[in-house]
Amino acid sequence: MSTPTSQRRPNPQGPQRPQSSNQRYVPTGPVMVPLESPRKRIRFITFIFLVVMSLYMARLVELQVVRGPELAANAQNSRLQTLTLPALRGNFTDSNGVPIATTVMARNVTVDPTLITDPAGTAAALSPILGIPVETIVASLTVDSRFSYVAKRITPETWKAVAALGIPGVFSEPTTNRVYPNGSLAASVIGYVGAEGTGLGGLEYGLNEQLMGQDGKLTVERVNGREIPASERQSIDPVNGLSVRLTLDSNLQAMLEKSLGDQVQATGAEGGVAVIMEPGTGNILAMATYPTFDPNNPFATDDKAKRNTTVTDVFEPGSTSKVMTLASVIEEGGANAGTQYTIENRLSRGGTSFKDYVDHPTLRLTLAGVLAKSSNIGTILASESIGEKKLYDYLQKFGIGQSTGMNFPGESGGKLPDINNENEWSATTFPTLAFGQGLSVNAVQATSVFATIANDGVRMLPRLIAGYSNTEGVYEPSRVDEGVRVVSAETAKTVREMLEGVVSEDGTAKNMQIPGYRVGGKTGTANRYDEATGGYSGYTSSFIGMAPAEKPALVMSVSIHNPKTSTYGSVVAGPVFKKVMTYALAHKKVPPSTTKPPKLPVEW
């Protein structure tokens, strides 16, 4: 009987193989799995490689095909640098083409601080060339930025010295520098520019848009701050600004400025103004102020000294204004040069007692004598022959209270009380206006009044700009105003002859005679209005004259404010007139007079 399988004991020798082919081998212990073949392993690795490579290829396709143009553009843009090609600011020249203000090319020194490995050493190398302290340069080299300025507006020669150092990270950009070759010459007229080359005063400010032009652009490729050789460059050329030719004569301007400054200092005055004008054209040949400044270093001077006070500041003209009053009287037929007046020491009008500058006994003067002796009372009496409305109208015709027409920045038109405004026109306004108080003018307006008489009664608008030149150098003159008749030529001739009496032995300015020329002129001493106190304080002493009186070629005014040595116009302002007018007549080659002045009666 056989034993049941469940009761068999395990063979200690392990599983036994079958004894014949008919027996099946059934393992009864742990099973060992055989390794896969090498071919399968290769296929598996290849599969993994292809997956990885497909990811790389997909990324490459994205970078090269899909985003290629964008990334290439970004890469190029990172290398591109756009530089400004500055337009040259237009020049200022005098009437003869002599430069007064010009623009030259310059360089700004820039730096990429991330490329500077030795800030202290770099600063030490740059300092002696640029003239900038080492510590200041170090501060520019150590900012947290890719761009910083080290120096601005250095000369091209200085930049060559910097470039020769070959310091990585130090570059330059083109710019311009405004230069005034004659220093303070006509500084109050021309004005000045700021750090960015924009006009801040005078004509530099008033004509800034025409002068500036339009900047250009230059785009270059750079790697590590250095331009790539043969790289594509794109540029837009700058368009330079217009150049301005002034009516000024540099020689007369220099002479007038020097003489005015000397006299202001000699008299201990607060300041002064002077103007030379051609009566037939209105051209201003010289326009001087004192104190003045150097536009090459404008911020070393306070703003007050940088004003063109010949047009920005006004003052009461005093007795020089009597020319308008007496011309109006003669034009309206109220009197003539020989009309006789009895001049008491006092004259009561509107509840006020008026007087002449100095006390005197009763005088018997002709109208010519009233002007020669500068009598306030006589001028009031003469003005009453035409009335306040007529005088007011003529003052307006002479340009009082109006713009000069030059459109100069900051110009003041002066003040003429409104006859229709009871708050401005009182019982004493008319007599006060008659002898030059109660109204205000700037120096150009005051000169224009005498230029009108010199030009046979026709008022020309004052001109300061002769014309413009474009970038090709083509010059276009500015329009000359036709003028407006104020009084007749006959009246103007009579007034000129009366003005000659002022510089005669009988007048208040006999020291103003110029050998070889007939001269006419008028002194003036006016109380100076102080806006700070709202009252009068000090004086303005003036002299305005013309030569040759028979056919004037030049008119010149000089006004000096708050002189300390004297208040008489002939003593304070007169010397400047005589010295400069004598020079100007010779400089402009004006022929001497060939006739003698008429001898108009002064007294009766």
C-alpha positions, 0 to 999 in steps of 0.5 A, a space after each residue: 500500500 502506498 503512503 499518501 502524499 500529504 504524509 510524505 516527508 520532505 527530501 533533505 536533498 532538495 527537489 528531485 528531478 524526474 527519473 523519466 521523461 514522463 515525469 514532470 519537474 515541479 520545483 518546490 524551493 525559491 525560483 531564480 528569474 534569468 536576466 533579460 537579453 542585451 538586445 532588450 537593454 539596448 532598446 530600452 536605453 535607446 528609447 530613453 535617449 530618444 526621449 531626452 533628445 526629443 526634449 532637447 530638440 523641441 527646446 531647440 526648435 522653440 529657441 531657434 524657430 519659434 522664438 528665434 527672431 525675438 531672442 535675436 532682437 533682444 540680444 541685439 538690443 542689449 548690445 545697441 546703444 543710442 547716442 544723441 547727436 546734438 544740434 549746434 545752437 545758433 550763433 549771435 553776431 553783431 551787425 558786422 558778423 563779429 561773434 558774440 555767442 557761439 557753440 562748439 562741440 564738446 564731450 561728456 565723460 561717462 562711465 559704466 561702473 560695473 566695468 570699473 575694477 579699480 575705482 580709486 586708481 581710475 579716479 587718480 588717473 582721470 583727476 589731473 586731466 579733468 581737473 576734478 577732485 579724486 573723491 568726486 570722481 570716485 563717487 561717480 564710479 561707484 554708483 549702483 547703475 550701469 551709467 554715470 557722468 564723470 564730467 560734462 562739456 570738456 573739450 575734444 582735446 581733453 577727451 583725447 587725453 582721457 581716451 588715451 588712458 584706455 580705461 575699460 568702462 570709461 566712454 564719452 558722448 557728444 555734446 555742445 558748449 555755449 561760448 561767449 568769446 568776448 566775456 561780458 560784452 552785451 551780456 544783458 542783451 544776449 543772456 545766458 544758457 543753463 547746464 542743459 544748454 537751454 536759454 535762461 535769460 535775455 535773447 537766449 531765452 526769448 529766441 530759444 526755440 529758433 536757436 536750439 535746432 533739432 538733435 539727431 541720433 546715432 545707434 551703435 552696437 557695443 559689447 562690454 562697452 566697446 563698439 563692435 567693428 564693422 557693426 551696422 550704424 544707424 543715424 539721423 543727422 541733427 538740424 542746427 538752429 538759426 543764427 541771429 545777426 543783431 543790430 549791435 556794433 561790437 565796438 560801440 557796445 564795448 565803448 559804451 559799456 566801459 564808459 558807463 561802468 566807469 561813470 557809475 563807479 565814479 559817481 557812487 551810483 546804484 547803476 546805469 543804462 545807456 542806449 545808442 540808436 539810429 533814428 532813421 531805422 530804429 536800429 539799436 547800435 549799443 545797449 549797455 547796463 551796469 552792473 553786468 555779468 559774464 555769461 560764461 559763468 552766469 551763476 556767479 552773479 545774482 539775478 538782478 545783475 543779469 537783467 537787461 534793465 534798459 527794457 525791464 526797469 522803468 523810471 520817471 524821465 524828468 526833464 527829458 520828457 519836456 521834449 514831448 510836451 513842447 513838441 506837442 505844443 508847437 505841433 498844435 499851434 499853442 506856441 512857437 520857439 519865440 513865444 514869451 512866458 513870465 516864470 514866477 518862483 512858484 506856480 499853484 495848480 490843483 492845490 499844489 505849489 510847483 517849482 523849478 529845480 532851483 529857486 529863482 527870481 521872476 524870469 522872462 523866457 521864450 519857449 526856447 528858453 523854457 527848454 534851455 533852462 529846463 523850467 518846470 513852471 514854463 513847461 506847465 504854462 506852455 502845456 496849458 495852451 493845448 490842454 490835458 487831453 491833447 498832451 495825453 494823446 501825444 504822449 501815447 503817440 510817442 509810445 509812452 506806456 506801450 511795448 517798444 515792439 522788440 518783444 524782449 523777455 521781461 520788458 516793461 512798457 512803463 506807465 502812463 496814467 489813464 485819463 479816463 480813470 479817476 483813480 489815476 488822474 487827479 487835479 495835479 496829474 496834468 501839470 506833473 506829466 508836463 514836466 516829466 514826473 508821474 509817468 515812467 519809461 524804460 531807457 529804450 522808450 526814452 531814447 525812441 522819443 528823441 529818435 522820433 524828433 531826430 527822424 523828422 517826427 516819424 517814430 520807428 520801432 526800435 530794432 535789435 534783430 537785423 536778421 537770421 541765417 539758416 543752417 546753409 548760411 542763407 541770410 534773411 533780413 528782418 522787416 524794417 518798420 515803416 514808422 508812424 508820424 507823430 509830429 510834422 517835420 517842421 515841428 521836429 526841426 524846430 525842437 531840434 534847434 531848441 535842443 541845440 540851445 540846451 548845449 549852448 552857453 545859455 543852456 544847462 548842458 553847455 559842456 556837451 558840445 562836440 567840436 565839429 558837430 552841431 549837438 542837441 540834447 536835454 538834461 534830466 533829473 527826476 525823483 526816483 520812485 522806490 517800490 519798496 517804500 511806496 515813495 520817492 527816494 534818490 534821483 535818476 540823472 539823465 542826458 539824451 542827445 543827438 548829432 549832427 543836430 541838423 540831420 541826426 545820424 545817432 541818438 544816445 541816452 544815458 541815465 544813472 540811478 542814485 548818484 552820490 556826487 551830484 544829481 545834475 544830468 549834465 554832470 553825472 550822465 553828460 560825460 558818458 554821452 560826450 565821450 562815447 558820441 565823439 567816438 561813435 561819430 568818428 567810428 561811423 564816419 559821420 561827416 562833420 556839420 557844415 552849418 552853424 546852429 541858429 541863435 534862438 532867443 532864450 529871454 525877452 
